[in-house]
Amino acid sequence: MNESLTLLLAWVAGVLLGIVFFGGLWWTVRKIASSQKPARLLFASLMVRMCVALAGFYFVFGGNWRRLLVCLLGFLSARLLVTWLIRPRKAVPVEPARRAIHAP
């Protein structure tokens, strides 16, 4: 297979791994408030996300450091994408505090 195509596929794999990792983190943070055992949820989520990410990196790596590096760049690109997608759509303007008037 062509080297540039292999690197492109490694980047796509990194983006997908990043979407799973950071999307899973976002889902976990949203579910913590309603969880009866938030520490268990956090730990289980961390273990699942880390295992998926590490297995994906290992699979993509295949002994070639360039693919690993490009996959990591895709992973970090996904972080930017996920944080951009989950940001609040509109900032609610906050009124400035009114000045307190005290009696002389």
C-alpha positions as CSV (number, residue, x, y, z in Angstrom):
1,M,0.0,0.0,0.0
2,N,1.2,3.5,-0.7
3,E,2.9,5.2,2.3
4,S,0.8,8.3,2.2
5,L,-2.4,6.3,2.1
6,T,-1.2,4.3,5.1
7,L,-0.5,7.5,7.0
8,L,-3.9,8.9,6.1
9,L,-5.6,5.8,7.4
10,A,-3.5,6.0,10.6
11,W,-4.6,9.7,11.0
12,V,-8.3,8.6,10.5
13,A,-7.9,5.8,13.0
14,G,-6.4,8.4,15.5
15,V,-9.4,10.7,15.0
16,L,-11.8,7.8,15.5
17,L,-9.9,6.7,18.7
18,G,-10.0,10.3,19.9
19,I,-13.7,10.6,19.3
20,V,-14.3,7.5,21.3
21,F,-12.0,8.5,24.1
22,F,-13.1,12.1,24.5
23,G,-16.7,11.5,23.6
24,G,-16.7,8.8,26.3
25,L,-15.2,11.2,28.7
26,W,-17.9,13.8,27.9
27,W,-20.6,11.2,28.4
28,T,-19.1,10.1,31.7
29,V,-18.9,13.6,33.1
30,R,-22.6,14.2,32.2
31,K,-23.6,10.9,33.9
32,I,-21.7,11.5,37.1
33,A,-24.4,13.7,38.7
34,S,-27.1,11.1,38.4
35,S,-24.9,8.1,39.3
36,Q,-25.3,6.4,42.6
37,K,-21.6,5.4,42.6
38,P,-19.7,8.1,40.7
39,A,-16.2,6.9,41.6
40,R,-17.0,3.5,40.1
41,L,-18.4,5.1,37.0
42,L,-15.3,7.2,36.6
43,F,-12.9,4.3,37.1
44,A,-14.8,2.0,34.8
45,S,-15.0,4.7,32.1
46,L,-11.3,5.4,32.4
47,M,-10.3,1.8,32.1
48,V,-12.6,1.2,29.1
49,R,-11.4,4.3,27.3
50,M,-7.7,3.7,28.0
51,C,-7.9,0.0,26.9
52,V,-9.7,1.0,23.7
53,A,-7.2,3.8,23.0
54,L,-4.1,1.7,23.8
55,A,-5.3,-1.3,21.8
56,G,-6.0,1.0,18.8
57,F,-2.6,2.7,19.0
58,Y,-0.9,-0.7,19.3
59,F,-2.9,-2.0,16.3
60,V,-2.1,1.1,14.1
61,F,1.5,1.2,15.3
62,G,2.5,-2.1,13.7
63,G,6.2,-1.4,14.2
64,N,6.2,1.9,12.3
65,W,6.8,5.0,14.4
66,R,5.5,7.3,11.7
67,R,2.1,5.7,11.8
68,L,2.1,6.0,15.6
69,L,2.9,9.7,15.4
70,V,0.3,10.4,12.8
71,C,-2.3,8.4,14.8
72,L,-1.4,10.5,17.8
73,L,-1.9,13.7,15.8
74,G,-5.3,12.4,14.7
75,F,-6.1,11.6,18.4
76,L,-5.2,15.2,19.4
77,S,-7.2,16.6,16.4
78,A,-10.2,14.7,17.7
79,R,-9.8,16.4,21.1
80,L,-10.1,19.8,19.4
81,L,-13.1,18.5,17.3
82,V,-15.0,17.1,20.3
83,T,-14.4,20.2,22.5
84,W,-15.6,22.3,19.6
85,L,-18.7,20.2,19.1
86,I,-19.8,20.1,22.8
87,R,-19.1,23.8,23.6
88,P,-22.1,25.9,24.7
89,R,-23.8,27.3,21.7
90,K,-24.6,30.8,23.0
91,A,-23.0,32.6,25.9
92,V,-25.7,34.1,28.1
93,P,-24.8,37.7,28.8
94,V,-24.3,38.5,32.5
95,E,-25.5,41.8,33.8
96,P,-22.9,43.7,35.6
97,A,-23.4,43.9,39.4
98,R,-25.3,47.0,40.5
99,R,-23.6,49.4,42.7
100,A,-24.7,49.1,46.3
101,I,-26.1,52.3,47.7
102,H,-25.6,52.8,51.4
103,A,-27.1,55.3,53.7
104,P,-24.7,58.1,54.9
